[in-house]
Amino acid sequence: MSPQAATCVSSIGQVAISVKQLPRAIRFYRDALGLRLLSETAEMAFFDCGGMRLMLGSSTLGDATYSSIVYYNTTDIQGTVDLLKSHGVQFDAPPRLVVRMQDHGLWMAFFHDSEGNLAALMSEVK
């Protein structure tokens, strides 16, 4: 791997968990575990878990054969997608805005690793 490729992903920014009943899951993570709820939509909820974001996503959003997804932070999502494509990574779709938070938009691009696990790049754009 080139040195340039090693610096395009900076950290893990989010882990997603597929849930069957989002309201029930929100109550569990908020009330039982005591995590701070950051925001929610009809299909997703975001919690702060010690500085890492935990996303609960309704299994109706798509393939529920996985239980979690690792999201890798990048500051330049399109540049990172282009770089990873040059290393043979295939993306499911171009980067897209998935949710507007209070002060930024959350952009994501999904791909599968060499073992078929779903993963994503994410970038928070002001």
N, C-alpha and C positions, 0 to 999 in steps of 0.2 A: 504494500500500500504506500502511496506517496505521502510525504509529510503534509501536503496540502489537504489530502482527504482526511488525515487524522485530526485536523482542527475544525472541520465543518460542523461537527456535532459537539456541543459544549457540555451538555449534562442531560440527565433525565428530568423532564419538567412535569410529566403527568403520567399517571397510571389509570387506566380505565377498567372498570369492572362491569360486566353485563349483568343486569338484574331483570327479574321477571315482573316485579311490581314496584315501580319507582317510588310511589308514596310510602310504601312500607319500608323500602330500603333507606329512604331519606330519614325516616323516623329512627331507624336503627343506628345509622352512622352519626346522626346529629344527637339524638337523645341517649342512646345506650353507650356509644363510644365517646361522645362529647366533642366530636369534630365540628369546627366552625363552618357553617354553610356560607359559601361565597355568593352563589347565584344558582338559579334553576330555571329550566324551561319545561315545556310539557314532556320532553323526552330525555332530558339530561339534568344532572345536578352536580355542582362543583363544590368540593370541600378543601379546606386548608389542612394539610397533614404535616405539620412541622416544616412548612416551607415548600413542600412538594404538593402539587395539586392532585387530588383524587377525583376522578369523574365517574359518576354512576350513569350508565346509559341503558335505556330501555332495550331489551333484547329484540323489540320490534323494529329497531333501526337497521337490522340486517342480519348477517350470519351470526347466530348465537352459539356456534360450536366452540368458541373460545371463551375463557373466563376473564382474561385480562389482556391489555395491550400496553406496551411501553411506548411512550412518546418522547422523542429526543428533541431538545431545544436546539434551535439554530437562529442566528440573527438575520440571515438572508436565505429565506426558504427557496426562492427560485434558483439562486446560485448554487445552493446545496443540492437541490434536485438535479440540476444540470451536471454537477460534478459527480454525484453518485450514479447517474445514468451512464456517464463515461466509464464507470467501473463495473457496469453490467447490471446495476440495480434496476428493476422494472417497477414502475409506479402504477397504481390502479387508475389514477386520474391526475390531472394537473393540480397544483396547490389551489386551495379554495378557502374562502372565508366561511368558518363554520358557526361562529357565534360572536356577537358584539358584547363586550364586557363594558363596565362603566367608563373606562378610560383607554381602551384599546380593542382592536379586533384580533381574534384568534384564528390564524391560518393554519391549515394542515394539508399534508400530502401523505397518503397511505401507500405502503409497500409490504412485500413479504420477504422475510429473511431466507437464507439458504435452506431452512428446514420447513418452510411453509408457514411460519408464525407471522401473524399480522403485526405490523409496527407502523409508526408514523413519525414524520418530522412535524414540528410545530414551531410557529413563530408568532410572537405577540407584537403587533404593529400598532403604534400610537395613531 
